[in-house]
Amino acid sequence: MKNTGMPRGYATSAAVIAGAVLTAAASTSPAGAVGFEILKPHRAVYEIKLEKASERSGINSMSGRIVYEMKGDECDGISVNYRFVSRINANGDIFTTDQQTASHETPDGSEYSFLTKSFVDDRLDRTVKGVAVNRRGAMEVSLFSPQEREVELEAANFISTHLVKVIEGAREGRHFFSLDVFDGGDDADEVLKTTNIVGEAKTYEEPLPGEKATAIEELADDPAWPVTIGYFKKSRTDSTEPTPVYEVSFLLYEGGISRKLIMRYPDYSLEGSLISLEFLDDSDCRIEN
């Protein structure tokens, strides 16, 4: 978002959650498919609060709610709808922000369409819309808004393929791996490098601080992996230790559900607590070999 007085790093895209429910392993799915059958369509709601903020950020307080919805299957591809509404007190001003993102990834993970609308105090501030296609080892991005243009990038994973691969990597006991990802965030004109750390799975039977018991009932007996993902710009050329654009930590379940979110930006961090979880109808899709 531009010229809104927003705290730095806020408008990073739905990847904070769609990435936080998100790196490399071989797919075991049928030829031409990514492995979307392991994902469980669901709608999750997270209560968001400010964990900490530096003086430089100017943020005095911040709270809000994220609604994350995943639908689709291995035949139709995966659609993700994400909305983050927050109330921010920063630099003496109080304002409300509303980020709405809709995306769809084709079953083979080769094409990704995305639309993000950002509002400040109910006024449309910015729209980013486009389609990205991986072909012949490169990515072609067609942007329609904020201005029409074509961008050529290196091939990368889109967010649902990324999510499948981090689950597969966790299943295989891989504790550290990296992968490039394109999420359509910010100006939708760059690929980010991710570093991914996966811990040992364990069960969390009781609600964690801030969670509602009803939200975790169907997760209580299932193991979850503690995951941390750092997102880095690939354009750095100096020799200093790179710092992430942002970093997310969360508990990841089979099926792509997450809880205990921590979203870290350079000048502040947010906590997300699961307060509602609804599993959506799953299709009886079958892929024929």
C-alpha positions in Angstrom: 0.0 0.0 0.0 1.3 3.5 -0.8 1.0 6.8 0.9 -1.4 5.7 3.6 0.7 6.1 6.7 0.6 2.3 7.0 3.3 0.6 9.1 6.2 -0.7 7.0 5.8 -4.2 5.7 2.0 -4.4 6.4 0.9 -5.0 2.8 2.8 -8.1 2.1 -0.1 -10.2 0.6 -2.1 -13.2 1.6 1.1 -15.2 1.7 1.5 -14.3 5.4 -1.4 -16.7 6.0 -1.5 -18.6 2.8 2.2 -18.9 3.2 1.6 -19.5 6.9 -0.4 -22.5 6.1 3.0 -23.0 3.4 8.9 -25.9 0.5 10.5 -28.8 -1.3 10.0 -32.5 -1.9 9.0 -34.7 -4.8 5.3 -35.0 -5.4 3.7 -38.4 -5.1 0.5 -37.4 -6.9 -0.6 -38.6 -10.4 1.3 -37.3 -13.4 0.5 -33.7 -14.2 -0.9 -33.0 -10.7 0.7 -31.3 -7.8 -0.8 -33.3 -4.9 -3.7 -31.0 -3.9 -5.7 -34.1 -2.7 -3.8 -33.9 0.6 -5.4 -30.5 1.4 -8.6 -30.2 3.3 -11.0 -27.4 2.2 -11.7 -25.2 5.3 -12.4 -21.8 6.6 -10.3 -20.6 9.5 -10.7 -17.3 11.5 -7.8 -15.9 13.5 -7.9 -13.1 16.1 -4.9 -10.9 15.5 -3.1 -8.7 18.1 0.2 -6.8 18.2 3.0 -8.9 19.8 5.6 -6.1 19.8 6.7 -3.0 17.9 9.8 -0.9 17.7 9.8 2.8 18.3 10.7 3.2 14.7 7.5 1.6 13.5 5.3 4.3 15.1 2.7 1.7 16.1 1.1 2.1 19.5 -1.5 -0.6 19.1 -2.9 -3.0 16.4 -5.7 -5.6 16.5 -7.8 -7.3 13.9 -9.1 -10.5 12.4 -8.1 -12.7 9.5 -10.5 -15.0 7.6 -8.7 -17.6 5.5 -10.7 -19.9 3.2 -9.3 -22.7 1.0 -11.5 -24.5 -1.5 -11.0 -26.9 -4.4 -9.4 -30.2 -5.2 -6.9 -32.0 -7.4 -9.3 -31.8 -10.4 -10.3 -28.1 -10.3 -7.3 -26.6 -8.6 -7.2 -24.7 -5.3 -8.8 -21.3 -4.6 -7.8 -19.3 -1.6 -9.8 -16.3 -0.3 -8.2 -14.2 2.4 -9.3 -11.1 4.3 -7.4 -9.2 7.0 -9.2 -6.3 8.7 -7.2 -4.4 11.3 -7.4 -1.3 13.4 -4.1 0.5 13.9 -3.0 3.3 16.1 0.2 4.6 14.6 2.0 8.0 14.8 -1.0 9.6 16.5 -3.5 8.4 13.9 -6.1 5.7 14.2 -7.3 4.0 11.0 -8.8 0.8 9.7 -7.3 -1.3 7.0 -8.9 -4.1 4.9 -6.9 -6.4 2.7 -8.9 -8.8 0.5 -7.2 -11.3 -1.7 -8.6 -14.0 -4.0 -6.4 -16.4 -5.9 -6.7 -19.7 -7.9 -4.0 -22.2 -8.9 -4.6 -24.8 -11.6 -4.4 -28.5 -10.8 -0.9 -28.9 -12.3 0.4 -25.8 -10.5 1.4 -24.1 -13.7 -1.0 -21.1 -13.6 -1.9 -18.7 -10.8 -4.5 -15.9 -11.0 -4.7 -13.3 -8.2 -6.6 -10.2 -7.2 -5.8 -8.1 -4.1 -7.8 -5.0 -3.0 -6.6 -2.9 -0.1 -8.8 -0.4 1.6 -8.0 2.3 4.2 -11.0 3.6 6.2 -13.3 2.0 3.6 -11.6 3.8 0.7 -10.0 1.7 -2.0 -6.3 2.4 -1.8 -4.8 -0.1 -4.2 -5.7 -3.0 -6.5 -3.3 -5.6 -7.8 -4.6 -8.1 -10.4 -2.8 -10.5 -12.7 -2.1 -14.0 -14.0 1.3 -15.8 -13.7 2.2 -18.8 -15.8 5.1 -21.2 -15.4 6.3 -22.5 -18.8 9.6 -23.8 -20.2 11.6 -23.0 -17.0 10.4 -19.3 -16.7 7.4 -17.4 -15.4 5.4 -14.9 -17.4 3.3 -12.5 -15.3 0.5 -10.5 -17.0 -0.5 -7.6 -14.8 -3.8 -5.8 -15.4 -3.7 -3.5 -12.3 -2.4 -1.1 -11.0 -1.2 -0.8 -14.6 -1.0 -3.2 -17.5 2.4 -4.7 -18.1 4.2 -7.9 -18.7 6.9 -9.2 -16.4 9.3 -12.1 -17.0 10.6 -13.9 -13.9 12.3 -17.2 -13.1 10.0 -20.1 -12.5 8.8 -20.6 -9.0 6.2 -22.3 -6.9 2.8 -20.7 -6.3 1.3 -20.7 -2.8 -0.9 -23.9 -2.9 1.9 -25.9 -4.5 4.2 -24.5 -1.9 1.9 -25.6 0.9 1.7 -29.1 -0.5 5.5 -29.3 -0.7 6.0 -28.2 2.9 3.6 -30.9 4.1 5.4 -33.5 2.0 8.8 -32.3 3.3 7.5 -32.5 6.9 6.2 -36.0 6.3 9.6 -37.1 5.0 11.3 -35.7 8.1 13.1 -32.8 6.4 14.0 -30.1 8.9 15.5 -27.4 6.7 14.9 -26.7 3.0 14.5 -23.7 0.7 12.4 -22.9 -2.3 11.5 -20.0 -4.5 7.9 -18.8 -4.4 5.6 -16.3 -6.2 2.6 -15.1 -4.3 1.4 -12.0 -6.2 2.2 -9.7 -3.2 3.1 -6.1 -3.3 3.8 -5.1 -6.9 3.6 -8.8 -8.1 6.9 -8.5 -9.9 9.3 -10.5 -8.0 10.1 -14.1 -6.8 11.0 -14.5 -3.2 13.4 -17.1 -1.7 12.1 -19.0 1.3 14.0 -20.8 4.0 11.9 -23.3 5.9 12.5 -24.9 9.3 10.3 -27.8 10.4 10.3 -29.3 13.9 9.2 -32.6 15.2 5.4 -33.2 15.2 3.4 -33.4 18.4 -0.2 -33.2 19.5 -1.6 -30.1 21.2 -4.8 -31.2 22.9 -5.6 -28.1 24.9 -6.4 -24.6 23.5 -3.4 -22.4 23.3 -3.6 -18.8 24.7 -6.1 -16.8 22.8 -7.7 -19.8 21.1 -11.3 -21.0 21.5 -11.8 -24.6 22.5 -14.5 -25.2 19.9 -12.0 -24.2 17.1 -9.5 -26.9 17.9 -11.9 -29.8 18.8 -11.2 -31.7 15.5 -7.4 -31.0 15.8 -6.9 -32.2 19.4 -5.8 -35.7 18.5 -3.8 -34.8 15.4 -0.1 -34.1 15.4 1.2 -30.7 14.1 4.6 -29.6 13.0 6.1 -26.4 14.2 7.2 -24.5 11.1 9.1 -21.2 10.5 9.4 -19.7 7.0 11.5 -16.7 6.2 10.9 -14.8 2.9 13.9 -13.1 1.4 14.4 -10.8 -1.6 16.6 -12.5 -4.3 18.0 -9.2 -5.6 20.5 -8.7 -2.8 24.1 -8.5 -4.0 26.0 -7.4 -0.9 27.9 -9.8 1.3 26.1 -8.9 4.6 23.9 -11.5 6.3 20.4 -11.2 4.6 17.4 -10.4 6.7 13.9 -11.6 5.7 11.3 -9.3 4.3 9.0 -11.1 6.8 8.9 -14.3 8.7 6.1 -16.5 9.8 5.9 -19.3 12.5 3.0 -21.6 13.0 1.8 -25.1 13.8 1.0 -27.0 10.6 -1.5 -29.9 10.4 -1.9 -32.4 7.6 -4.5 -30.9 5.3 -3.0 -27.4 5.5 -4.7 -26.1 8.7 -2.5 -23.9 10.9 -2.7 -22.3 14.4 -0.5 -20.3 16.7 0.6 -17.8 14.1 3.5 -15.4 14.6 4.1 -12.9 11.8 7.3 -10.9 12.1 8.1 -7.8 10.1 11.3 -5.7 10.4 9.7 -3.3 12.9 6.8 -5.2 14.5 5.3 -8.6 14.9 1.7 -9.9 15.2 0.1 -12.9 16.9 -2.8 -14.9 15.4 -5.0 -17.2 17.5 -7.4 -19.7 15.9 -11.0 -18.9 17.1 -13.0 -20.7 14.5 -12.5 -23.6 12.1 -15.0 -25.1 9.7 -14.2 -27.9 7.3 -15.9 -27.4 3.9 -17.4 -29.9 1.5 -14.8 -32.0 -0.2 -15.5 -33.2 -3.8 -15.3 -36.8 -4.9 -12.8 -35.9 -7.5 -10.7 -38.7 -9.1 -7.8 -38.3 -11.4 -7.4 -41.1 -13.9 -3.8 -42.2 -14.8 
